Amino acid sequence: MSPGSGGPFDRLRRRLRHFDGLGDVRDFLAVGVELLRVPFDLSRLGLSRLLVRLDAPRRARGVRPVGGAALARARRLALYADVWLRYQRPPNPCLRRSLVLFGRLRRMGVPVTFCLGIRTEEPLGADGPVLGHAWLELGGQTILESEGGAAMRATTFRYPLDPPPQARFA
């Protein structure tokens, strides 16, 4: 081994520098596992029952005020999902990402809404391609989306149907 290459512990230490602590490492690994489980859970439960299951802990605890710490953690969880999806390259990555983030944020008490719809690069009715898309909203505003996800949308499904009034990140 050359003097500057370091051993396996040095490589591990370089990779772990991106995390603030063991809780972040746990969250990163848990998001990866949850992303892999989504197709199995969808085929076993269906979308409606899976959403109810993901929402159950939040219904038991209620909604908490959404502050800067929750926003920072939500962004970090979205980043973790994006890293995993870059390596997994699954079909329907936005659906997997949105379901995992929905469950995680609802467990944190953040009153996000899961949305499905169609996404177009052109106004609806044009001859351009129409694609399915999944995303999250908070207080009627789309959150945790990349710039590419900000194309024109028409919502076809929401869960829960009645989002809490004007819940927003502070």
KEKE-3310 file (N, C-alpha, C; in steps of 0.2 Angstrom, whole numbers, plus 5000, padded with zeros to 4 digits):
npx = (5004:5003:5011:5002:4989:4981:4972:4958:4951:4954:4948:4934:4933:4934:4923:4913:4913:4904:4893:4884:4884:4881:4867:4864:4870:4863:4850:4853:4856:4844:4835:4839:4836:4822:4819:4821:4812:4799:4793:4790:4781:4771:4766:4761:4752:4746:4743:4734:4732:4746:4749:4741:4747:4760:4756:4751:4759:4760:4747:4744:4752:4750:4751:4766:4773:4781:4798:4814:4823:4817:4815:4828:4832:4823:4827:4839:4836:4829:4841:4848:4839:4840:4854:4854:4845:4851:4861:4853:4845:4830:4814:4802:4807:4803:4791:4795:4804:4795:4786:4794:4799:4787:4783:4793:4793:4780:4781:4789:4780:4777:4766:4764:4758:4755:4756:4750:4751:4750:4764:4770:4780:4775:4760:4745:4736:4743:4754:4764:4774:4767:4769:4769:4770:4776:4775:4778:4769:4767:4757:4751:4761:4774:4787:4804:4808:4818:4825:4821:4810:4800:4791:4776:4761:4747:4737:4731:4729:4728:4735:4734:4717:4712:4722:4731:4727:4737:4750:4767:4785:4795)
npy = (4994:5011:5026:5037:5032:5027:5017:5005:5011:5024:5027:5025:5035:5046:5046:5046:5059:5067:5066:5072:5065:5049:5047:5053:5044:5033:5037:5039:5026:5020:5027:5022:5008:5009:5014:5004:4995:5000:4996:4982:4984:4992:4983:4973:4980:4990:5007:5016:5010:5009:5022:5026:5017:5023:5035:5032:5033:5047:5052:5047:5054:5067:5084:5094:5110:5117:5120:5128:5118:5106:5108:5108:5095:5088:5092:5086:5073:5072:5074:5062:5052:5056:5053:5039:5035:5039:5029:5017:5018:5016:5012:5024:5034:5046:5043:5033:5041:5051:5044:5038:5050:5056:5047:5048:5062:5063:5055:5063:5073:5083:5091:5086:5084:5070:5069:5065:5065:5072:5076:5088:5095:5105:5115:5107:5098:5101:5093:5087:5075:5066:5063:5053:5059:5061:5070:5081:5091:5106:5115:5119:5122:5116:5106:5101:5098:5096:5107:5102:5095:5104:5106:5109:5104:5093:5089:5074:5065:5066:5064:5067:5070:5083:5094:5101:5118:5131:5126:5128:5128:5137)
npz = (5000:4996:5003:5003:5001:5011:5022:5023:5034:5033:5020:5023:5033:5026:5018:5027:5032:5026:5034:5049:5060:5069:5068:5056:5047:5050:5045:5032:5027:5030:5022:5010:5011:5012:5000:4992:4996:4992:4979:4982:4993:4987:4978:4986:4995:4988:4982:4990:5002:5006:5008:5019:5029:5029:5035:5047:5060:5061:5062:5075:5083:5080:5072:5071:5075:5061:5058:5056:5058:5055:5041:5037:5040:5032:5019:5019:5020:5007:4999:5002:4997:4984:4981:4983:4973:4961:4960:4961:4950:4947:4939:4938:4948:4955:4961:4970:4978:4983:4990:5000:5006:5010:5020:5030:5033:5038:5049:5056:5060:5050:5040:5026:5009:4999:4981:4965:4948:4931:4921:4910:4897:4889:4888:4894:4882:4871:4858:4864:4874:4888:4905:4919:4936:4953:4968:4983:4993:5004:5013:5001:4992:4982:4987:4990:4977:4963:4950:4938:4941:4941:4930:4920:4928:4931:4944:4949:4959:4977:4994:5011:5007:5012:5015:5030:5035:5027:5032:5033:5030:5041)
capx = (5000:5007:5010:4996:4983:4977:4969:4951:4948:4954:4943:4928:4933:4933:4916:4908:4914:4898:4888:4885:4884:4878:4860:4863:4872:4857:4845:4855:4855:4836:4831:4841:4832:4815:4818:4821:4805:4793:4790:4787:4775:4766:4763:4757:4747:4742:4745:4730:4734:4753:4749:4738:4752:4765:4753:4748:4762:4758:4740:4744:4756:4748:4755:4770:4775:4787:4803:4820:4827:4813:4817:4835:4832:4819:4832:4845:4833:4829:4847:4850:4835:4843:4860:4852:4841:4857:4864:4849:4842:4824:4809:4798:4811:4799:4786:4799:4806:4790:4783:4799:4800:4781:4782:4798:4791:4774:4783:4792:4775:4777:4759:4765:4753:4757:4753:4752:4748:4754:4769:4771:4785:4771:4754:4741:4732:4748:4756:4770:4774:4764:4772:4767:4775:4774:4779:4775:4767:4766:4753:4749:4767:4778:4793:4809:4809:4823:4822:4818:4803:4796:4788:4769:4758:4740:4736:4726:4728:4731:4734:4727:4713:4711:4728:4730:4727:4743:4756:4773:4791:4797)
capy = (5000:5017:5030:5042:5030:5026:5010:5005:5015:5031:5028:5025:5041:5051:5045:5048:5066:5071:5065:5075:5060:5042:5048:5054:5038:5029:5040:5038:5019:5018:5029:5017:5002:5011:5015:4997:4991:5003:4991:4977:4987:4994:4977:4970:4984:4995:5014:5019:5007:5010:5029:5025:5014:5028:5041:5030:5036:5054:5052:5045:5059:5074:5088:5098:5116:5116:5125:5127:5111:5101:5110:5106:5088:5086:5093:5081:5066:5072:5073:5055:5049:5057:5049:5032:5034:5040:5022:5012:5019:5012:5015:5029:5037:5051:5039:5030:5046:5054:5039:5038:5056:5057:5043:5050:5068:5063:5053:5069:5078:5088:5089:5086:5080:5066:5071:5061:5069:5071:5082:5090:5101:5110:5116:5101:5098:5101:5086:5084:5069:5067:5059:5053:5062:5061:5075:5082:5098:5108:5122:5120:5123:5110:5106:5096:5096:5098:5112:5098:5093:5110:5107:5110:5098:5093:5085:5069:5062:5069:5061:5066:5075:5089:5096:5106:5125:5135:5124:5130:5129:5143)
capz = (5000:4995:5009:5003:4999:5017:5023:5023:5038:5030:5015:5027:5037:5021:5016:5033:5033:5024:5039:5055:5066:5067:5066:5049:5044:5050:5041:5025:5026:5031:5016:5004:5012:5011:4992:4989:4998:4989:4974:4986:4997:4982:4975:4992:4998:4984:4984:4995:5009:5008:5011:5025:5033:5030:5038:5054:5066:5062:5065:5082:5087:5078:5068:5075:5071:5056:5059:5052:5059:5051:5034:5036:5040:5026:5013:5020:5018:5000:4996:5003:4992:4977:4980:4982:4966:4956:4960:4959:4943:4946:4935:4942:4954:4958:4965:4976:4982:4986:4995:5006:5010:5013:5026:5034:5035:5042:5056:5060:5061:5045:5037:5019:5005:4993:4975:4959:4942:4925:4920:4903:4895:4886:4891:4892:4876:4866:4856:4868:4879:4895:4909:4926:4941:4960:4972:4989:4994:5010:5012:4994:4989:4980:4991:4989:4970:4959:4945:4933:4943:4941:4924:4921:4931:4933:4949:4948:4966:4983:5000:5012:5003:5015:5019:5035:5032:5027:5035:5029:5033:5044)
cpx = (5005:5006:5004:4990:4978:4974:4961:4948:4948:4949:4936:4927:4931:4926:4911:4909:4908:4892:4889:4886:4881:4871:4859:4865:4866:4851:4846:4854:4847:4833:4833:4837:4825:4814:4818:4815:4799:4790:4786:4780:4769:4762:4758:4751:4743:4744:4741:4732:4741:4753:4746:4743:4757:4763:4751:4752:4761:4751:4740:4747:4753:4753:4759:4771:4781:4792:4809:4824:4823:4814:4823:4835:4828:4823:4837:4842:4832:4835:4849:4846:4838:4849:4859:4849:4846:4860:4860:4846:4835:4819:4805:4801:4807:4794:4789:4801:4801:4787:4788:4799:4793:4781:4787:4796:4785:4776:4786:4787:4774:4771:4760:4759:4757:4753:4755:4748:4752:4758:4770:4777:4781:4764:4750:4737:4737:4750:4762:4769:4771:4767:4769:4772:4772:4778:4775:4774:4766:4763:4752:4755:4771:4784:4798:4810:4815:4820:4819:4811:4798:4792:4780:4766:4751:4739:4730:4724:4731:4730:4737:4723:4712:4718:4727:4731:4734:4749:4762:4779:4793:4803)
cpy = (5006:5021:5034:5039:5028:5019:5010:5010:5022:5032:5029:5032:5047:5051:5048:5056:5070:5070:5069:5071:5053:5042:5049:5048:5033:5031:5038:5031:5017:5021:5024:5011:5003:5011:5008:4993:4994:4999:4986:4979:4989:4988:4973:4974:4988:5002:5017:5016:5008:5017:5029:5023:5019:5033:5039:5033:5044:5056:5051:5051:5066:5078:5093:5104:5114:5121:5124:5121:5106:5102:5107:5098:5085:5087:5088:5074:5066:5071:5065:5051:5050:5053:5042:5031:5035:5033:5017:5012:5015:5016:5019:5031:5042:5048:5036:5036:5050:5050:5039:5044:5058:5053:5046:5057:5068:5060:5059:5074:5083:5086:5090:5082:5077:5068:5067:5065:5068:5077:5082:5095:5106:5110:5109:5103:5099:5094:5083:5078:5071:5062:5059:5056:5062:5066:5076:5090:5100:5115:5124:5122:5117:5111:5100:5094:5099:5103:5108:5095:5098:5111:5108:5103:5099:5088:5080:5065:5065:5065:5065:5071:5082:5091:5101:5113:5128:5132:5125:5129:5136:5146)
cpz = (5000:5001:5009:5002:5005:5017:5022:5028:5036:5025:5018:5030:5032:5018:5021:5035:5031:5029:5045:5061:5064:5066:5059:5045:5044:5046:5033:5023:5026:5025:5010:5005:5010:5003:4989:4990:4995:4984:4977:4990:4993:4980:4980:4994:4994:4986:4990:5002:5011:5011:5018:5030:5034:5035:5045:5059:5066:5064:5072:5086:5085:5074:5073:5071:5067:5056:5055:5052:5055:5043:5032:5035:5034:5019:5013:5018:5010:4996:4997:4998:4985:4976:4979:4975:4961:4955:4958:4952:4942:4941:4940:4949:4958:4963:4971:4981:4986:4991:5001:5010:5013:5020:5032:5037:5039:5049:5060:5062:5056:5041:5029:5016:5000:4987:4969:4953:4936:4924:4912:4902:4892:4889:4889:4886:4870:4864:4859:4872:4885:4899:4916:4931:4948:4964:4979:4989:5002:5010:5005:4990:4988:4984:4989:4982:4967:4954:4940:4934:4943:4935:4926:4924:4932:4938:4948:4954:4971:4989:5005:5008:5005:5019:5024:5032:5033:5031:5031:5033:5035:5041)
residu = (MET:SER:PRO:GLY:SER:GLY:GLY:PRO:PHE:ASP:ARG:LEU:ARG:ARG:ARG:LEU:ARG:HIS:PHE:ASP:GLY:LEU:GLY:ASP:VAL:ARG:ASP:PHE:LEU:ALA:VAL:GLY:VAL:GLU:LEU:LEU:ARG:VAL:PRO:PHE:ASP:LEU:SER:ARG:LEU:GLY:LEU:SER:ARG:LEU:LEU:VAL:ARG:LEU:ASP:ALA:PRO:ARG:ARG:ALA:ARG:GLY:VAL:ARG:PRO:VAL:GLY:GLY:ALA:ALA:LEU:ALA:ARG:ALA:ARG:ARG:LEU:ALA:LEU:TYR:ALA:ASP:VAL:TRP:LEU:ARG:TYR:GLN:ARG:PRO:PRO:ASN:PRO:CYS:LEU:ARG:ARG:SER:LEU:VAL:LEU:PHE:GLY:ARG:LEU:ARG:ARG:MET:GLY:VAL:PRO:VAL:THR:PHE:CYS:LEU:GLY:ILE:ARG:THR:GLU:GLU:PRO:LEU:GLY:ALA:ASP:GLY:PRO:VAL:LEU:GLY:HIS:ALA:TRP:LEU:GLU:LEU:GLY:GLY:GLN:THR:ILE:LEU:GLU:SER:GLU:GLY:GLY:ALA:ALA:MET:ARG:ALA:THR:THR:PHE:ARG:TYR:PRO:LEU:ASP:PRO:PRO:PRO:GLN:ALA:ARG:PHE:ALA)
# end
